[in-house]
Amino acid sequence: MNSYLESLIEAQTLDDLWELHVARISEFGFGRMLYGFTRVWGDNRFGNPDDIVVLSNHPEAYTNGFIFEEHYARSPIAQWALQHSGPISWSRAQIPTGQSPLTKEQQEALDFNKEHNIFAGYTISFPSDRSREKSAMILTADVGVTQEEVDALWETHGRTINALCTIFHLKAQSLPHSYSRNLLTKRQREVLEWVGDGKTTQDIATIMGLKPETIEKHLRLAREALEVETTTQAVLKASFQKQIFVVPN
């Protein structure tokens, strides 16, 4: 355990961190897993799927379908995770409280999972100090393992698994990533970080030894790359994607 935690803490990239985590959690019988974090709209809906950061060891066909066909947004488990924090058995989250039967969209999401031999598992929804962000870990049991067996395993090892996943999550939140399709250049990241630090265009030009017009160009290209309209939105989105790091005042 200690050597694993030391390796986790020392990891410098999300790829290395994810590889370590997958290997460790697989030892408990969860050989397939998916971690994601995304922005959330105010009415308990997920944001743009293009903005989701996803780490997965599922086959690409499943991951792409789950995310970009938005099965995740219709899944009863994801809906539970959107409004709660902590771990939950799939036996408890499949049908929302007070609702029976499943809606057509929810049933389609479950059928999609069944097509990919996904029947049993646990989901961990991580708490956030930002009301419009949500992160979760979806742990899928190995093929042939029943939900009853998963629940029994969780009784024995659940606290350890939850702790390991939480440590992974906290470490992942501190690392930059290259999984976004809206990647910024080094210059674009630098000027956005200065904007996030409260500097004006003239301030940034002086600091970087460039002309104000050049700074404006980098900001414009950053807005275009991130597909937003304002520089403030660009700072927020780049910060959420961990492309830049802004220290709150």
C-alpha positions in Angstrom: 0.0 0.0 0.0 2.7 2.5 1.0 4.8 1.9 -2.1 1.7 2.4 -4.3 0.8 5.7 -2.5 4.3 6.9 -2.9 4.2 6.2 -6.6 0.8 7.9 -6.9 2.1 11.0 -5.2 5.2 11.1 -7.3 3.4 10.7 -10.7 3.9 13.7 -12.9 1.4 13.0 -15.7 -2.2 11.8 -15.9 -1.2 8.9 -18.0 1.3 7.6 -15.4 -1.3 8.3 -12.6 -4.0 6.4 -14.5 -1.8 3.4 -15.2 -0.9 3.1 -11.5 -4.5 3.4 -10.5 -5.9 0.9 -13.0 -3.4 -1.7 -11.9 -4.1 -1.3 -8.2 -8.0 -1.2 -8.4 -8.0 -4.2 -10.8 -6.6 -6.3 -8.0 -10.0 -5.9 -6.3 -11.9 -7.3 -9.3 -12.8 -4.0 -11.0 -10.8 -4.5 -14.3 -12.7 -1.9 -16.2 -13.1 1.7 -15.0 -13.8 5.2 -16.2 -13.0 8.5 -14.6 -14.4 11.7 -15.8 -14.9 15.3 -14.7 -17.1 17.9 -16.4 -18.9 21.2 -15.9 -22.5 21.0 -14.9 -25.3 23.3 -15.9 -27.4 24.8 -13.1 -30.5 22.6 -13.5 -29.0 19.3 -12.8 -27.8 18.7 -16.3 -24.4 17.8 -17.6 -22.5 20.3 -19.7 -21.1 20.0 -23.3 -19.8 16.4 -23.8 -16.8 17.9 -25.7 -15.7 19.5 -22.4 -15.6 16.2 -20.5 -12.2 15.0 -19.4 -12.2 11.2 -19.6 -9.8 8.5 -18.5 -10.9 5.0 -19.4 -9.5 1.5 -20.0 -12.7 0.3 -21.7 -12.6 -0.4 -25.4 -12.7 2.7 -27.5 -16.1 1.8 -28.9 -17.7 1.8 -25.5 -16.0 4.9 -24.2 -16.9 6.9 -27.3 -20.5 5.7 -27.2 -20.9 6.3 -23.5 -19.5 9.8 -23.7 -20.2 11.2 -27.2 -23.6 9.5 -27.7 -24.3 10.9 -24.2 -25.5 7.6 -22.7 -23.7 8.7 -19.5 -26.2 11.7 -19.2 -29.2 9.4 -19.4 -27.8 6.7 -17.0 -29.6 6.5 -13.7 -26.2 6.1 -12.0 -24.9 9.3 -13.5 -28.0 11.1 -12.5 -27.5 10.0 -8.9 -23.8 11.0 -9.1 -24.9 14.5 -10.4 -26.8 15.2 -7.2 -24.9 13.2 -4.6 -21.4 12.5 -3.3 -19.9 9.2 -2.1 -19.9 5.6 -3.3 -23.0 3.8 -4.4 -23.8 0.2 -5.5 -25.4 -0.1 -8.9 -28.2 -2.1 -7.2 -29.2 1.0 -5.4 -28.7 3.6 -8.2 -30.3 1.8 -11.2 -33.8 3.1 -10.4 -34.0 6.6 -8.9 -36.0 6.9 -5.6 -39.7 7.1 -6.2 -39.4 6.3 -9.9 -40.6 3.1 -11.5 -40.3 1.9 -14.2 -37.2 3.4 -15.9 -37.7 6.1 -18.6 -37.1 5.1 -22.2 -33.8 7.1 -22.2 -32.6 5.4 -19.0 -33.4 2.0 -20.3 -31.4 2.7 -23.5 -28.4 3.7 -21.4 -28.7 0.4 -19.4 -29.1 -1.6 -22.7 -26.0 0.1 -24.1 -24.0 -1.1 -21.1 -25.4 -4.7 -21.4 -24.3 -4.7 -25.1 -20.8 -4.2 -23.8 -21.0 -6.9 -21.0 -21.4 -4.3 -18.2 -23.7 -5.5 -15.6 -22.3 -4.9 -12.1 -20.2 -2.4 -10.4 -19.9 0.6 -8.1 -19.8 4.4 -8.7 -18.0 7.0 -6.6 -19.1 10.6 -6.9 -16.5 13.0 -5.6 -17.4 16.1 -3.6 -16.4 19.5 -5.1 -16.0 22.9 -3.7 -17.2 24.3 -7.0 -20.9 23.9 -7.5 -20.7 23.6 -11.3 -18.1 20.8 -11.5 -18.6 17.1 -11.0 -16.1 14.2 -11.0 -16.9 10.5 -10.7 -15.2 7.1 -11.0 -17.2 4.3 -12.5 -15.9 0.9 -11.4 -17.1 -2.0 -13.6 -16.8 -5.5 -12.2 -15.1 -8.2 -14.2 -17.2 -10.2 -16.7 -19.2 -12.9 -14.9 -19.2 -11.2 -11.5 -22.7 -10.5 -10.2 -23.9 -7.4 -8.4 -24.4 -9.4 -5.2 -20.8 -10.5 -5.3 -19.7 -6.9 -5.9 -21.7 -5.7 -2.9 -20.2 -8.5 -0.7 -16.7 -7.4 -1.9 -17.5 -3.8 -1.1 -18.4 -4.8 2.4 -14.9 -6.0 2.9 -12.8 -3.7 0.8 -15.0 -0.7 0.1 -13.4 1.7 2.4 -10.0 1.0 1.0 -11.2 1.2 -2.6 -13.0 4.5 -1.9 -9.9 6.0 -0.2 -7.6 4.9 -3.1 -10.0 6.4 -5.7 -10.3 9.6 -3.7 -6.5 10.0 -3.5 -6.3 9.4 -7.2 -9.0 12.0 -7.8 -7.3 14.7 -5.7 -3.9 14.0 -7.4 -5.5 14.1 -10.9 -7.0 17.5 -10.1 -3.5 18.9 -9.6 -2.1 17.7 -12.9 -2.3 19.2 -16.4 -3.7 17.1 -19.1 -3.6 16.8 -22.8 -7.0 15.1 -23.4 -8.9 18.1 -24.5 -9.4 18.7 -28.2 -9.1 22.4 -27.5 -5.4 22.4 -26.7 -3.7 25.8 -26.2 -0.2 26.8 -27.2 2.4 27.7 -24.5 2.0 31.4 -25.3 -1.8 31.2 -25.1 -1.7 29.4 -21.8 0.8 32.0 -20.4 -1.3 35.1 -21.4 -4.5 33.5 -20.0 -2.7 32.8 -16.7 -1.6 36.4 -16.5 -5.2 37.5 -17.2 -6.4 35.2 -14.4 -3.9 36.9 -12.2 -5.6 40.2 -12.8 -3.1 41.7 -15.3 -4.2 44.0 -18.1 -3.1 43.6 -21.7 -0.5 46.4 -21.2 0.7 44.7 -18.0 1.1 41.4 -19.8 2.9 43.0 -22.8 5.4 44.6 -20.4 6.0 41.3 -18.4 6.4 39.2 -21.5 8.4 41.8 -23.5 5.8 41.8 -26.3 3.6 44.3 -28.0 0.0 44.7 -26.8 -1.2 43.8 -30.2 0.6 40.5 -29.9 -1.0 39.8 -26.6 -4.4 40.5 -28.1 -3.6 38.1 -30.9 -2.8 35.3 -28.4 -6.0 36.0 -26.5 -8.1 35.9 -29.7 -6.5 32.6 -30.8 -7.1 31.2 -27.3 -10.8 32.1 -27.4 -11.1 30.5 -30.8 -9.3 27.4 -29.7 -11.5 27.0 -26.6 -14.6 27.9 -28.6 -15.7 30.7 -26.3 -16.7 34.4 -26.8 -14.9 36.2 -24.0 -11.5 36.1 -22.4 -13.1 35.5 -19.0 -14.8 32.4 -20.4 -11.4 31.3 -21.9 -9.7 31.6 -18.5 -12.5 29.7 -16.8 -12.6 26.9 -19.4 -8.8 26.5 -19.6 -8.6 26.4 -15.8 -11.3 23.8 -15.7 -9.5 21.7 -18.3 -6.3 22.1 -16.2 -4.5 23.7 -19.1 -3.7 26.7 -16.9 -3.5 27.1 -13.2 -5.0 30.2 -11.6 -4.6 31.0 -7.9 -7.9 32.4 -6.5 -7.6 35.8 -4.9 
